[in-house]
Amino acid sequence: MAGRQSKMLRPDEIARLTALRIAQRLSFPQLKLTMDAPFRWQTLKRALEGEPVWELNHKFLVEWIDAHCPQKPAPADGKTAAAGELISRSGD
């Protein structure tokens, strides 16, 4: 007999939600209320610690993170950044 299926958040998802929680100075219960999450704050804390949570909770978290904590674009390498800077300066 199998139990509930569970999944873990990816490291980048954990980092994005943790950054939001720290930036807004929210405790886990406050973050849970902000998210209007359908689970207890202890479940949220476990998910942010990299532990598996029930698939429905995982789905809610991933969708909320994607909607409220957009992923930042990858930083350009030094050459690209320098070329972009030079192009913008020559156009002035």
Helices and strands as residue ranges (DSSP letters): E 6-7, H 11-23, H 28-35, H 41-48, E 53-54, H 55-68, H 78-90
